[in-house]
Amino acid sequence: MLSIMINVRTKNLEKGSNPYFVVTRGGRRVEEKNYTTQPEAELRAAKLVSMVSKYSPHEKNNISIVRTSEPYRIR
């Protein structure tokens, strides 16, 4: 597995609410699943980076994780 830093951004996080983690590529959601823990999201993002690196190596840095309490707002 690749050892790459995955950028984790915070967006629309409300105090007192449970955070969700959404894996994105180029700012767009890659799947409908919302992760409840950061390690789960990091594992999925690492797998995605590995796959993208094979076909489009220059885009592997476009993958990030968004921490939010409103996951439905991430398109």
C-alpha positions as CSV (number, residue, x, y, z in Angstrom):
1,M,0.0,0.0,0.0
2,L,1.2,3.5,-0.7
3,S,2.3,5.8,2.1
4,I,0.8,9.0,1.1
5,M,-0.7,11.8,3.2
6,I,-4.5,12.2,2.7
7,N,-5.7,15.7,3.1
8,V,-8.5,15.9,5.7
9,R,-10.6,19.1,5.5
10,T,-13.4,20.2,7.8
11,K,-16.6,21.6,6.2
12,N,-20.0,22.4,7.8
13,L,-19.1,20.8,11.1
14,E,-21.5,21.7,13.9
15,K,-20.5,21.6,17.6
16,G,-22.1,18.7,19.5
17,S,-23.0,16.7,16.4
18,N,-21.4,13.5,15.3
19,P,-18.9,14.0,12.4
20,Y,-19.0,12.0,9.2
21,F,-16.1,11.4,6.8
22,V,-16.7,11.6,3.1
23,V,-14.0,10.5,0.6
24,T,-13.7,13.0,-2.3
25,R,-11.8,13.3,-5.6
26,G,-11.4,16.8,-7.0
27,G,-13.9,18.1,-4.5
28,R,-16.6,15.6,-5.6
29,R,-17.9,12.7,-3.6
30,V,-16.6,9.3,-5.0
31,E,-19.4,7.2,-3.5
32,E,-22.6,7.5,-1.5
33,K,-21.1,5.9,1.6
34,N,-20.5,8.1,4.7
35,Y,-17.8,6.8,7.1
36,T,-18.3,7.3,10.8
37,T,-14.6,7.0,11.7
38,Q,-11.6,8.6,10.2
39,P,-9.5,5.4,9.9
40,E,-12.3,3.8,7.8
41,A,-12.3,6.8,5.4
42,E,-8.4,6.8,5.3
43,L,-8.4,3.1,4.3
44,R,-10.9,3.7,1.5
45,A,-9.0,6.8,0.4
46,A,-5.7,4.9,0.3
47,K,-7.3,2.2,-1.8
48,L,-8.6,4.8,-4.2
49,V,-5.1,6.5,-4.4
50,S,-3.6,3.2,-5.3
51,M,-6.1,2.6,-8.0
52,V,-5.9,6.2,-9.4
53,S,-2.1,6.0,-9.4
54,K,-2.1,3.2,-11.9
55,Y,-4.3,5.0,-14.5
56,S,-3.8,8.7,-13.7
57,P,-0.8,9.3,-11.5
58,H,-1.0,13.1,-11.7
59,E,-4.5,13.0,-10.1
60,K,-3.6,11.0,-6.9
61,N,-3.2,14.3,-5.0
62,N,-6.8,15.3,-5.7
63,I,-8.2,12.7,-3.3
64,S,-9.1,14.0,0.2
65,I,-11.4,13.4,3.1
66,V,-14.0,15.9,4.2
67,R,-15.0,15.9,7.9
68,T,-18.6,17.2,8.2
69,S,-21.8,16.9,10.2
70,E,-23.8,17.5,7.0
71,P,-22.6,14.7,4.6
72,Y,-25.5,15.1,2.2
73,R,-24.2,18.6,1.3
74,I,-21.0,17.1,-0.3
75,R,-21.9,16.5,-3.9
